[in-house]
Amino acid sequence: MPERTLLYVEDEDATVFLLQTALNDAEIAVRLCRVADGEQALSFLNKNGKYMEAPTPDLVLLDLNLPKVNGLEVLAEMQANDALRPIPVVVFTSSSLAADKRKSLALGAQDYITKPSTLDSFMEAVRHACSRIAS
């Protein structure tokens, strides 16, 4: 089976480390690509600039609270682009606001996960989010 690619859009290095740990612990074999803001995410997805050779991700894990361009704006851009619309997106954010969840799902997110505060719950949330990569 060809390697699957996961694009993680997250500005916090510590959270990226936790995600890498969770992927390793769960033995989820993916090529992990990470960008730190919404502007980089759109460049990656559209293969612009330094991302001209970027792989098309099989799943995007998207934080909402991002510098430059926020996650909802990334989702809106993806929804408006025929080439990007089919890429599954799971919002993985610290926001527990019902309005953010509603907007995210309306903009095409497959799922909305509030980042858990405990390590075990975080690991389980990553496994759940990544279950979309196989489907």
C-alpha angles and dihedrals in degrees: 000000000000117000115270120227125222119193111203114196104197133135098199113086093200091058091049088053090051090050092051090049091049092049091050093045092050091043091234104166108212138137101246116212119181133195123180104216143026094255090057090046092057091046090050094047093046092043093235129158114339089002096065090116095041116134119242104253122237088210136012119210103199130194114206100209100069134147121251098004118023126225095257089056090050090051091049091051091049092049091051093051118078092206094051101037095082094055108103115239127196114191107223107183146142090237114106093177113134090217091057091050092048093049093045094052091044089054092055106270111154093213141358119219125181108216108252121232097223124071095232092050090046090053091050091048090053091050090050093048093047092050084081090064092068095049 
